[in-house]
Amino acid sequence: MTAPVLTPPRAAAAPSGGAGLSRAVRAEWIKLWSVRSTGWSVAAMVALGAGLTTLVCALVARDLADGQTGEPVGAFITWGLVFAQVTAVVLGALTVTSEYGTGMIRATLAATPRRGTVLAAKALVLTATLFVAGVVTAFLGWLGGNAFLSAEGIGIGLGDDGMVRSLLGSGLYMAGLGLFAMAAGLLLRSTAAVVSVVLALVFLVGNLVMLLPGALGEWLTKLMPGNAGSRIAAPETFNPVLLEPWTGFAVFAAEVAVLLAVAAVVFTRRDA
């Protein structure tokens, strides 16, 4: 009688990288949009960005038409994004810090042990959300603000130089700012700390370096993340010292990439 041959059970096939990433993206999308803070952040971005742009254009349209301000008209058409970027920072921070605060990060890493996949999924979902929200905010602001500018004969059409670039650039800048805050969140793990540090860097330090004497102050002003990145989001600028739109955004993207790389190394090596 022949003894039965025992065949060892087959190991389950490991999911391919693409399949693992697609599942992780779906999971991150559900997590991001299942909390109220995401909806409120996006709503606040639209309200601040589009609302303040419309309000400011309504207030200054006549003075701009009369040449009393000495400022370029195109600098006002996305003016509200100066404040809307706060919401991008908050949402970027919450993408990771909320999970550390609740301890859910351990469940996330148990479901998707490859931390690089988790980080890529979070970055993709956040980028898509903020890009669309930024473009919609800028477009609504243009619709509202341009109505008042056009009434004074100084309206800016979509075909005018830099207008389409500024609408798409608004989405790019918001997405980049969110990724910058997300990377800071992986390093600091505290929502309050991330929001404080990033906003101080964008609003406070970015303006204070202008006070430094000579070429040093001028170049630091150009290279600060908020100054370099935000130029792409407006057809014209209040500050002629800033880099050209795409050059500035390339500098900003490089800064975001470096911080993300540092955060990725820390994320893969540090305990959850």
ABEGO torsion letter per residue (X at the ends): XBBBBBBBBBBBBBBBAAAAAAAAAAAAAAAAAABAAAAAAAAAAAAAAAAAAAAAAAAAAAAAAAGAAGBBAAAAAAAAAAAAAAAAAAAAAAAAAAAAAAGAAAAAAAABABAAAAAAAAAAAAAAAAAAAAAAAAAAAAAAAAAAAAAAGABBBAABBGAAAAAAAAAAAAAAAAAAAAAAAAAAGBAAAAAAAAAAAAAAAAAAAAABBEAAAAAAAAABAAAAAAAAABABBABAABBBAAAAAAAAAAAAAAAAAAAAAAAAABBX
